[in-house]
């Protein structure tokens, strides 16, 4: 899920400071009550509303990779696997017990 833009977070906190209740702010801005509470707490603790960095390895393909998008658009049929994946051997466990498989 993508994070809410900083501009929206600022507008929410300003509305709260202007006297709007948490539930009214959530309803009028189309976000959850927990998000409104989180934005208010973050602003009062840190003075900032920027989203936190996401943990983990960065994506190999960026969202704005125009070269890749052009290649996929030019060859839409080549965007899938050329060779289908082999099926699992018949002896592979399928999550069912052996007794149930009989």
N, C-alpha and C positions, 0 to 999 in steps of 0.2 A: 504494500500500500504506500502511496506517495504521501509525503508530508504536506501539511497546509502551508501555503505561501506566507512569507513574513508579513506582507501587507495585510492579509486577512487576520493574522494574529494581532497585529497592532490595532486594527479596527475593533477587534473583539475586546482587547484590554481597554481601549479608550471608551468603548460603550459601557463596560463595567464600571470604569471610573466616573462615567457620567450618570450613573445611577441605575443602569439596567441590571436586572437580576441575572443570575447564572443561567437559569432555564430559559428566560426570555432571549438572552444573547445566543444561546445554542439554537433555539428555534429560528430566530431571525437571520442568523448567519449560516444555517444548515449544517451545523457540526454537532457532535455529541456533547453532553453536559460534562463528561470527564475531560474532553479536550479543552473546553473553556476553563475548567478548574486547573488543568495542567498549565495552560498559557498564563493564567493569572499568577499561579505559584512561581512559575519560572521567571516571570517579569519582576515580581517582588523580591525574589531571592538573588537574581543575577543582574537585573536591569536590562537584560537582552531577551529577544524572542527568536533568535536564530535556532533552527533545528539542529539536533545533535548529529554528529557524524555516524553513519551506519557501520556497524562492525563487519569484519570479514574482508575477503579478498575483493579488490575492485573488479568490475565486470570486464571481460575481455573485449566485448563489443559495446562501444558507447552508443547511447541513444541517437546521437547526432552523426553517426558514421554514414555519410552520404554515399561514399563509394560502395559500401556493402548494399545499401538500399537500391542503388542503381543496378547493381549486378543481379540482385534477386528479382527486380522488376523486369529486367531484360530476359531472364531465363526462369520463369516461374515454375516450370516443370522440373527443373534441375535442383530445386530447393529441398527435395526429399532425398532419402537414402537411395542410392543407385541399386544396391543389393539389399534385399530384405534381410532382417536379422534372423538367424537360425532359431528354430524352436528349441526349447529346453528338452533335454533327453527325458524319455518317459519315466525314468527312475527319480527324477527330481521331485523334491517335496513340494507340495502345493499348499501347505498350511493345514491340510487335513491330517488327521492321525491315520496310521496304517490300517487300524481296525475299521475306520469309517470308509476307507478306500476300497475295502473288500466287497 
